[in-house]
Amino acid sequence: MKKTLIFTGLLLTILACNNTKKSTPEVQATMASTLPTQAQKKPSKADRIIEKAIKAHGGALYDNADYSFTFRKKEYHFINKENGYIYSVKQQSNGNQTCDFITNGKFERFVNEEPIDLSKKHIDAGSGALNSVIYFATLPHKLKDSAVNKKFIETTNIKDASYHVIEVTFSQEGGGKDHDDEFHYWVNKETNKIDYLAYNYRVNKGGVRFRSFYNRRVIDGITFQDYINWKAPIGTPLKDLPKLFEQGKLDELSRIETENVINTKNK
């Protein structure tokens, strides 16, 4: 098994770093036991709704997914295996090529194929940025992790469609640096897909965001979709955002676009 994971890491380096002859960091098989799993308990209403959403977006295909995509001119790649995962991002800047990797939770950086020593501050920043992009690109797959706390809020309508509203918070243990962020997800009752999401965050003086989907497409069984990122005043309750959105009272801040999505298993 360890040899298999090492081979996967080598393959990712070839794909992400232009056939570099240097190997990626070795995958530690023992770290697989730290991967989050859903606790064995009777599923709540929120659990059941999110499980249906995961199935609608790709289900078990996420567990062995191998995809690459471009986001804001950076090349991302994620590989999920039964007992491990590897995320990577590659970018060019000032003639240098930087490749960041997260291998079963361990972050490492290579510049022009050479490993770079980083401070904890830079490791946290790089790991957080890479995890965040993969998290949103593969929603709602990570919502089954054990650190995710789900709560059914209500059923509501947005633009004549009916939605389940699910609140998501994170446990401190396993919830990452931003575990105190709060999310709401609006799951379409007919399609079981997530059409809208919102969150508030506390880093960098905090903020409130609402996202509406567009450009939904299914690539080899897994749904990918882009979002318009809307800004609301700090302190706005997340449950109020759909009404403000319908009233045109939110300001468009940015577009979250995953481009050139490729199932690299089929390349």
C-alpha positions as CSV (number, residue, x, y, z in Angstrom):
1,M,0.0,0.0,0.0
2,K,2.8,2.4,0.9
3,K,4.4,1.8,-2.5
4,T,1.1,2.5,-4.2
5,L,0.8,5.8,-2.5
6,I,4.4,6.8,-3.3
7,F,3.7,6.0,-6.9
8,T,0.6,8.2,-6.8
9,G,2.7,11.0,-5.4
10,L,5.2,10.6,-8.2
11,L,2.5,10.6,-10.8
12,L,1.1,13.9,-9.4
13,T,4.5,15.5,-9.6
14,I,4.8,14.5,-13.2
15,L,1.4,16.0,-14.0
16,A,1.7,19.1,-11.9
17,C,5.4,20.1,-12.5
18,N,6.1,19.4,-16.1
19,N,7.7,16.0,-15.9
20,T,10.1,16.9,-13.2
21,K,12.6,14.2,-12.3
22,K,12.4,15.0,-8.6
23,S,10.0,13.0,-6.6
24,T,7.2,14.5,-4.5
25,P,7.2,14.1,-0.8
26,E,6.6,10.5,0.3
27,V,3.1,9.7,1.4
28,Q,3.0,8.5,5.0
29,A,0.6,5.6,5.1
30,T,0.2,6.0,8.9
31,M,-1.3,9.4,8.3
32,A,-4.3,7.8,6.6
33,S,-5.7,6.9,9.9
34,T,-6.1,10.7,10.7
35,L,-8.4,11.2,7.7
36,P,-11.9,12.3,9.0
37,T,-14.7,9.8,8.9
38,Q,-18.3,10.3,9.7
39,A,-19.1,9.1,13.2
40,Q,-21.4,6.1,13.5
41,K,-24.6,7.6,14.7
42,K,-28.2,7.9,13.6
43,P,-28.2,10.5,10.9
44,S,-30.1,13.7,11.6
45,K,-32.4,15.5,9.1
46,A,-29.5,17.7,8.2
47,D,-27.2,14.7,7.7
48,R,-29.7,13.1,5.4
49,I,-30.1,16.2,3.3
50,I,-26.4,16.7,2.9
51,E,-25.9,13.1,2.1
52,K,-28.4,13.4,-0.8
53,A,-26.6,16.5,-1.9
54,I,-23.3,14.7,-2.0
55,K,-24.8,11.9,-4.0
56,A,-26.4,14.4,-6.4
57,H,-23.1,16.1,-7.0
58,G,-21.0,13.0,-7.5
59,G,-21.3,10.7,-4.5
60,A,-18.8,7.8,-4.3
61,L,-17.0,9.1,-7.4
62,Y,-15.4,11.8,-5.2
63,D,-13.7,9.0,-3.2
64,N,-11.4,8.1,-6.1
65,A,-11.5,11.3,-8.0
66,D,-8.5,12.6,-10.0
67,Y,-9.1,16.0,-11.5
68,S,-7.2,19.1,-12.6
69,F,-8.5,22.6,-13.2
70,T,-7.5,26.2,-13.5
71,F,-8.5,28.9,-11.0
72,R,-7.2,32.5,-11.3
73,K,-4.4,31.4,-13.6
74,K,-3.1,28.7,-11.2
75,E,-3.2,25.0,-12.0
76,Y,-4.8,22.8,-9.4
77,H,-4.9,19.1,-9.1
78,F,-6.6,16.8,-6.5
79,I,-6.4,13.0,-6.1
80,N,-8.6,11.2,-3.6
81,K,-7.8,7.6,-2.7
82,E,-9.3,5.2,-0.2
83,N,-6.6,5.8,2.3
84,G,-5.0,9.1,1.2
85,Y,-5.2,12.3,-0.8
86,I,-2.9,14.7,-2.6
87,Y,-3.8,18.3,-3.5
88,S,-1.4,20.5,-5.5
89,V,-1.2,23.9,-7.1
90,K,1.3,25.1,-9.7
91,Q,2.0,28.7,-10.7
92,Q,4.6,30.7,-12.6
93,S,6.0,34.0,-11.3
94,N,9.0,36.0,-12.4
95,G,10.4,33.1,-14.3
96,N,10.1,30.7,-11.3
97,Q,7.7,27.7,-11.0
98,T,6.2,27.1,-7.6
99,C,4.4,23.8,-6.7
100,D,2.6,23.5,-3.4
101,F,1.4,20.1,-2.1
102,I,-0.8,18.8,0.7
103,T,-0.2,15.1,1.1
104,N,-2.6,13.6,3.8
105,G,-2.4,16.9,5.7
106,K,1.3,17.6,5.2
107,F,2.1,20.8,3.3
108,E,5.3,21.2,1.3
109,R,6.5,23.7,-1.3
110,F,8.9,23.3,-4.3
111,V,10.4,26.2,-6.3
112,N,12.0,25.2,-9.6
113,E,11.8,21.5,-8.3
114,E,13.7,22.3,-5.2
115,P,12.1,21.8,-1.7
116,I,11.8,25.0,0.3
117,D,11.9,25.4,4.1
118,L,9.0,27.5,5.3
119,S,8.0,29.1,8.6
120,K,4.8,27.9,10.3
121,K,3.1,31.1,9.3
122,H,3.8,30.4,5.6
123,I,2.9,26.8,5.9
124,D,-0.5,27.7,7.5
125,A,-1.1,30.4,4.8
126,G,-0.2,28.1,1.9
127,S,-2.1,25.1,3.3
128,G,-5.2,27.2,4.0
129,A,-5.2,28.7,0.5
130,L,-4.9,25.3,-1.2
131,N,-7.4,23.6,1.0
132,S,-9.9,26.4,0.5
133,V,-9.9,26.2,-3.3
134,I,-10.3,22.4,-3.3
135,Y,-13.0,22.6,-0.7
136,F,-15.2,25.0,-2.7
137,A,-14.4,23.3,-6.1
138,T,-15.5,19.9,-4.7
139,L,-18.5,21.0,-2.6
140,P,-20.4,19.3,-1.0
141,H,-17.9,16.4,-0.8
142,K,-16.1,17.6,2.4
143,L,-19.3,18.2,4.3
144,K,-19.3,14.6,5.3
145,D,-16.1,15.1,7.4
146,S,-16.4,14.4,11.1
147,A,-15.4,17.9,12.1
148,V,-18.5,19.3,10.2
149,N,-21.5,20.1,12.4
150,K,-24.8,20.2,10.5
151,K,-28.1,21.7,11.6
152,F,-31.4,21.9,9.7
153,I,-32.7,25.5,9.9
154,E,-35.8,25.8,7.7
155,T,-37.3,25.4,4.3
156,T,-37.5,28.6,2.2
157,N,-38.0,29.8,-1.3
158,I,-35.6,31.7,-3.5
159,K,-36.7,32.8,-7.0
160,D,-39.7,30.4,-6.9
161,A,-37.6,27.4,-6.0
162,S,-37.9,25.6,-2.7
163,Y,-34.8,24.9,-0.6
164,H,-33.6,23.2,2.6
165,V,-31.4,25.5,4.6
166,I,-28.5,23.8,6.4
167,E,-26.2,25.5,8.9
168,V,-22.7,24.2,9.0
169,T,-20.1,24.9,11.7
170,F,-16.9,23.2,12.5
171,S,-15.4,21.5,15.6
172,Q,-12.1,23.0,16.8
173,E,-10.4,19.6,16.5
174,G,-10.1,18.8,12.9
175,G,-11.9,22.0,11.8
176,G,-8.8,23.9,10.6
177,K,-7.6,27.3,11.3
178,D,-10.9,28.9,10.4
179,H,-13.1,26.5,12.4
180,D,-15.1,29.3,13.9
181,D,-16.5,30.3,10.5
182,E,-20.2,29.7,9.9
183,F,-21.8,28.5,6.6
184,H,-25.4,28.2,5.3
185,Y,-26.2,26.0,2.3
186,W,-29.4,26.1,0.3
187,V,-30.1,22.7,-1.1
188,N,-32.6,22.6,-4.0
189,K,-35.5,20.2,-2.9
190,E,-36.0,18.9,-6.5
191,T,-32.4,18.4,-7.7
192,N,-30.7,18.0,-4.2
193,K,-27.9,20.2,-5.5
194,I,-26.5,23.3,-3.8
195,D,-27.6,26.4,-5.6
196,Y,-26.6,29.0,-3.0
197,L,-24.2,29.2,-0.1
198,A,-23.2,31.9,2.4
199,Y,-20.6,32.3,5.1
200,N,-19.2,34.7,7.6
201,Y,-15.6,34.7,8.6
202,R,-13.5,36.5,11.2
203,V,-10.0,36.7,9.8
204,N,-8.8,40.0,8.2
205,K,-11.4,42.0,10.1
206,G,-14.2,39.6,9.0
207,G,-16.9,39.6,6.3
208,V,-20.1,38.2,5.0
209,R,-20.5,36.5,1.6
210,F,-23.3,35.0,-0.4
211,R,-22.7,32.9,-3.5
212,S,-25.1,32.0,-6.3
213,F,-24.2,29.3,-8.8
214,Y,-24.0,29.4,-12.6
215,N,-22.3,27.4,-15.3
216,R,-23.1,24.1,-13.8
217,R,-21.7,21.1,-15.7
218,V,-21.2,17.4,-15.0
219,I,-17.8,16.0,-16.0
220,D,-17.6,12.2,-15.9
221,G,-20.2,12.0,-13.1
222,I,-19.0,14.9,-10.9
223,T,-20.7,18.3,-10.8
224,F,-18.6,21.4,-11.1
225,Q,-20.2,24.9,-10.9
226,D,-19.1,28.5,-10.8
227,Y,-20.3,31.1,-8.4
228,I,-21.0,34.9,-8.3
229,N,-19.6,36.1,-5.0
230,W,-21.8,38.7,-3.4
231,K,-20.8,41.0,-0.5
232,A,-23.0,42.0,2.4
233,P,-22.4,44.3,5.4
234,I,-20.6,42.7,8.3
235,G,-23.1,41.4,10.9
236,T,-25.8,40.6,8.3
237,P,-27.5,37.3,9.4
238,L,-26.9,34.6,6.9
239,K,-30.6,33.7,6.8
240,D,-31.4,37.2,5.6
241,L,-29.1,37.0,2.5
242,P,-31.5,35.3,0.0
243,K,-34.0,38.1,0.5
244,L,-31.4,40.8,0.1
245,F,-30.2,38.9,-3.0
246,E,-33.7,38.8,-4.5
247,Q,-34.1,42.5,-3.8
248,G,-30.8,43.4,-5.5
249,K,-29.2,44.7,-2.3
250,L,-26.0,42.7,-2.5
251,D,-22.9,43.9,-4.2
252,E,-21.1,41.6,-6.6
253,L,-17.5,41.2,-5.4
254,S,-16.0,38.6,-7.7
255,R,-16.5,35.5,-9.8
256,I,-15.4,32.0,-8.6
257,E,-14.7,30.2,-11.8
258,T,-13.1,26.7,-12.1
259,E,-11.9,26.5,-15.7
260,N,-10.4,23.8,-17.9
261,V,-11.7,21.0,-15.6
262,I,-10.2,17.7,-16.7
263,N,-10.7,14.1,-15.4
264,T,-7.0,13.3,-15.5
265,K,-7.8,9.5,-15.3
266,N,-9.0,9.9,-18.9
267,K,-6.2,12.0,-20.3
